[in-house]
Structure formats: structure tokens, C-alpha cells
Amino acid sequence: MRAQGDAPGGLERAAPGLASGSRGFPQPLIVGCRRPESPSDLPGCTTPPKHAPEPPMSEIEIFKEFRIEAAHRLPNVPPGHKCSRLHGHSFRVVVHVAGPIDSITGWVCDFAQISRAFAPVIDQLDHHYLNEVAGLENPTSEVLAQWIWARLRPALPGMTRITVHETCTSGCEFRGPRTDGGS
């Protein structure tokens, strides 16, 4: 079925570079080519498969957030610095894990696995004086992030970083080496 203005054989006649579409909107014009009536009229086109092919494997990063209430003081700051006094923080710790999406579960890692790995960390830190925890004698956010990384790494090989927020506006990120072959 030809629209008004179609030339015999399906060749379009229109202003240079434009053809009138089925609703009067301009369509790109390929001079000398027949406009196909359906996708099957195009050379090499077939009916699309019922299931689209899987997209290429890509890596996705997920995260799980935890809260820790703890007291500390920083022993290595200059005399008179406010952080040399005993004080506390509502630390927010974010654990990031990356990897491909599992074809069966549809996830990178079970969030419950991250929670299980983090449980001993919470037990050691939450409502404790951080300076008394082995390895946290100088418990800066930077040292705390590395300390947490070292404890989680065996259970979470796809871990990409640990973020520690000591206040709503201050914190740090530690990106240690991965053990799952990811970059």
C-alpha cells in the first residue's frame, strides 16, 4: 500500500533528504532504496528470537551499610587538639563487594553473607573504647578502615573498598587489593 506521493516501485518523492512518514512526520530518505513494509523485508532480517541473547558479562558493585557506636581518642595529635580528648562517634561503615551477577541467584553476593562477615567486627567495636582493641591503639578513620578490611577480606574476596564515616561530613575510603581476580 503506497501513501500519496510514493513513486511507483516504492521509491519516495519528497524534499531532498526527507520523506513523509505514515503520520506526516519527516522520515530520513535513502534515495533509490525501497522503504521496507516490515522488518522481514530487510535483507538478512529474521523474526527476532523469543529470548534475547544474554548481555556480555559485566561487573556490578553492591554495598551493605553498618552502624557502630564507639568511643576513642587520638593519642598522636598535637597537644590541645580536640580529638586528643575522649569522645565518641556514630560510625557508619559501608562494605563494597563487586563481581559478575550469578546466573542462578541473580546477585553478586548475598547481603546476608556480608552481614555474617561483619558480625564479629560489630561485636569487637560497637559500644567499645576503640583504643583498647588490638590494632586500634591510634583509631583514626583511616586505621579503622584498614583494620576492618583485614578482618573481612578472607570472607569477602570480591570486596573492593571500605568506607568509614565518622561524622555526617567526614570519613575515608580504603581500597585494598582484591583476592578474587578482579581489578
C-alpha positions in Angstrom: 0.0 0.0 0.0 1.5 3.3 -1.1 1.0 6.6 0.6 0.1 9.5 -1.6 3.3 10.9 -3.1 5.0 7.5 -3.3 6.5 6.8 -6.6 6.0 3.6 -8.5 8.1 0.7 -7.1 8.1 2.1 -3.6 10.6 4.9 -4.4 10.0 8.0 -2.3 9.5 11.5 -3.7 9.9 14.3 -1.2 12.0 17.3 -0.4 15.7 16.5 -0.6 16.7 14.4 2.4 13.2 14.0 3.8 10.2 11.7 3.2 6.7 11.9 4.6 6.1 9.2 7.2 2.9 7.4 7.9 1.8 10.2 10.3 3.2 13.1 8.3 6.4 13.3 10.3 9.6 13.7 8.3 11.5 10.4 7.8 15.1 10.1 6.6 15.2 9.3 2.9 17.6 7.0 1.4 17.5 7.8 -2.3 16.9 4.9 -4.7 16.0 2.5 -1.9 12.7 0.8 -1.4 11.1 1.5 2.0 10.5 -1.9 3.6 6.9 -2.7 4.6 8.1 -4.8 7.6 11.4 -5.8 9.2 11.3 -9.2 7.4 11.6 -7.2 4.1 15.1 -6.1 5.0 17.9 -8.3 3.7 19.3 -10.5 6.4 16.5 -9.8 8.9 14.6 -12.6 10.5 12.0 -12.8 13.2 13.7 -11.9 16.5 14.4 -14.8 18.8 11.9 -15.4 21.6 14.7 -14.9 24.2 17.1 -12.2 23.7 20.8 -13.2 24.0 22.5 -12.7 27.3 24.3 -9.4 27.6 28.1 -9.7 28.0 29.3 -10.4 31.5 29.9 -7.2 33.4 30.8 -6.4 36.9 28.4 -4.8 39.4 29.3 -3.4 42.8 26.9 -3.8 45.7 27.2 -2.4 49.2 26.0 -3.0 52.7 26.0 -0.4 55.4 26.5 -0.8 59.2 26.4 1.4 62.2 28.9 1.3 65.1 28.7 3.5 68.2 32.1 3.7 69.8 34.4 6.0 71.9 38.0 6.8 71.2 40.7 9.4 71.5 43.6 10.1 69.1 46.8 9.8 71.1 49.2 11.1 68.3 47.6 14.5 67.6 49.2 17.8 68.8 48.7 18.8 72.4 45.4 20.6 72.9 43.8 19.1 69.7 40.1 18.4 70.4 40.4 14.8 69.2 43.0 14.1 71.9 40.1 14.1 74.4 37.8 11.1 74.9 34.8 11.4 72.6 32.5 9.2 70.6 31.2 8.7 67.1 28.2 7.1 65.4 30.4 5.5 62.8 28.8 4.5 59.5 30.7 1.7 57.7 30.0 0.7 54.1 31.3 -2.5 52.7 31.5 -2.7 48.9 31.7 -6.0 47.0 31.9 -6.4 43.2 31.7 -9.2 40.8 29.5 -10.6 38.0 25.9 -11.4 38.5 25.4 -15.1 39.3 23.3 -16.7 36.5 21.2 -18.6 39.0 20.7 -16.3 42.0 20.8 -13.1 40.0 23.0 -11.4 42.5 26.7 -10.6 43.1 26.8 -11.7 46.7 24.1 -12.4 49.3 23.8 -9.4 51.6 23.4 -11.9 54.4 26.9 -13.1 53.7 28.3 -9.6 54.1 26.3 -9.3 57.4 27.7 -12.6 58.7 31.3 -11.5 57.8 30.7 -8.2 59.5 29.1 -9.6 62.7 32.5 -10.2 64.5 33.6 -6.7 63.7 30.5 -5.2 65.3 31.0 -7.4 68.3 34.5 -6.1 68.7 33.8 -2.4 68.1 30.2 -1.5 68.9 29.9 0.3 72.3 33.6 -0.2 73.0 36.6 2.0 73.6 38.5 1.6 70.3 41.9 2.4 71.8 41.7 -0.8 73.8 41.1 -3.0 70.7 44.3 -4.7 69.5 45.5 -2.9 66.3 43.4 0.2 67.0 45.7 2.0 69.6 45.6 5.0 67.3 42.0 4.7 66.0 41.8 7.2 63.2 39.2 6.6 60.5 42.0 5.6 58.1 43.4 3.0 60.5 39.9 1.7 61.3 39.1 1.2 57.6 42.3 -0.8 57.1 41.6 -2.8 60.3 38.1 -3.7 59.1 39.4 -4.6 55.6 41.9 -7.1 57.1 39.1 -8.9 59.1 36.6 -9.0 56.2 39.0 -9.9 53.4 39.1 -13.7 53.9 35.3 -14.0 53.9 34.6 -11.4 51.1 37.2 -12.0 48.2 35.2 -9.6 45.9 35.4 -6.7 48.4 36.5 -3.5 46.7 36.5 -0.9 49.4 35.6 0.0 52.9 34.1 3.5 53.6 34.2 4.8 57.2 32.1 7.9 58.0 33.0 9.2 61.5 30.6 12.1 61.1 28.0 13.1 58.5 30.5 15.1 56.7 33.9 13.4 57.3 35.3 10.0 56.5 37.6 7.9 54.4 37.7 5.1 51.9 40.1 2.3 51.8 40.6 0.3 48.6 42.8 -2.7 49.2 43.8 -5.4 46.9 41.2 -7.9 45.8 41.6 -11.7 46.1 39.0 -12.8 43.5 41.0 -11.8 40.4 39.0 -8.6 39.8 40.8 -5.3 39.3 
